[in-house]
Amino acid sequence: MILSPNYVVFKDIETGRTISRNATANFSNERLIIADFKIADKFLREVLYELYNEKNLIFRKSIKIVLQIKDLRKPIASSVEVRIYRDMIEHIGASRFIL
């Protein structure tokens, strides 16, 4: 998964299927990529569900996400941002998260 301000790319490593989307509602601001947790959660779930063509990922095998942050404004994520990313990834249904 590549996460940029108001943009995401999901790629299923097993199938090679890739989906990229711009958010219709902004979840980023000038300081944080995930500034609005609710909007980001809804958007990321929708894109992830679209990738797997499923509405309920609970019955799917464990999803592991490797997250790459693309933010040209600052090259290094703070510990608070890492926590936001971890919480978001776990909240959308992943069992494991690597930044």
BELPETA-V303657 format. One record per pair of residues at least 4 apart in sequence whose ideal C-beta (glycine too) atoms are under 8 Angstrom apart, sorted by the first residue. I is the first residue (numbers start at 1). J is the second residue. D is the distance in whole Angstrom. If there is no record, write none. Layout:
i={I:I}
j={J:J}
d={D:D}
//
This chain:
i={1:1:1:1:1:1:1:1:1:2:2:2:2:2:2:3:3:3:3:3:3:3:3:3:4:4:4:4:4:5:5:5:6:6:6:6:6:7:7:7:7:8:8:8:8:8:8:9:9:9:10:10:10:10:10:10:11:11:11:11:12:12:12:12:12:17:19:19:19:21:21:23:23:23:23:23:24:25:25:26:26:27:27:27:27:27:27:27:27:28:28:28:28:29:30:31:32:32:33:33:33:34:34:34:34:34:36:37:37:37:37:38:39:40:40:41:41:41:41:42:43:44:44:44:45:45:45:46:47:48:48:48:48:48:49:49:49:49:52:52:54:57:57:58:62:62:62:63:63:63:64:64:64:64:64:65:65:65:65:65:66:67:67:67:67:67:69:69:69:71:71:77:77:77:77:78:79:80:81:82:82:83:84:85:85:85:86:86:86:87:88:89:89:90:90}
j={8:9:10:11:65:66:67:68:89:8:9:67:68:69:70:7:8:33:34:67:68:69:70:85:8:33:69:70:71:28:33:71:22:23:26:27:28:20:21:22:23:20:21:23:43:44:47:18:19:20:18:19:20:47:48:51:16:17:18:19:16:17:18:51:52:51:47:50:51:43:47:27:28:39:40:43:43:39:43:36:39:33:34:35:36:37:39:40:43:32:33:34:35:35:73:35:81:84:69:71:81:40:81:84:85:88:40:41:84:87:88:42:43:44:88:45:88:91:92:46:47:48:88:92:49:92:93:50:51:52:57:63:92:93:53:54:55:57:57:60:60:63:93:93:94:95:96:93:94:95:94:95:96:97:98:89:94:96:97:98:98:85:89:97:98:99:77:85:99:75:77:81:82:85:99:82:83:84:85:86:99:87:88:89:97:99:90:97:99:91:92:94:97:94:97}
d={7:7:5:7:5:7:5:7:8:7:4:8:5:8:6:8:6:6:8:6:7:6:7:8:7:7:8:4:7:4:6:7:6:4:5:6:5:7:7:5:7:7:6:8:7:6:6:7:7:4:7:5:8:6:6:5:7:7:4:8:7:5:8:6:7:6:6:6:5:8:5:6:8:7:8:5:8:5:7:7:7:8:6:6:5:8:4:4:6:7:5:7:6:4:8:7:7:7:7:6:7:5:8:5:7:6:6:6:8:8:7:7:6:6:6:6:7:6:6:6:7:6:7:5:6:5:8:6:7:7:7:8:6:7:8:6:6:7:6:6:6:7:5:7:8:4:7:6:5:6:6:6:4:8:8:5:4:7:6:7:5:6:6:7:7:5:6:7:7:8:8:4:5:7:7:7:7:7:6:6:6:6:6:6:7:6:6:5:8:6:7:5:4:6:7}
//
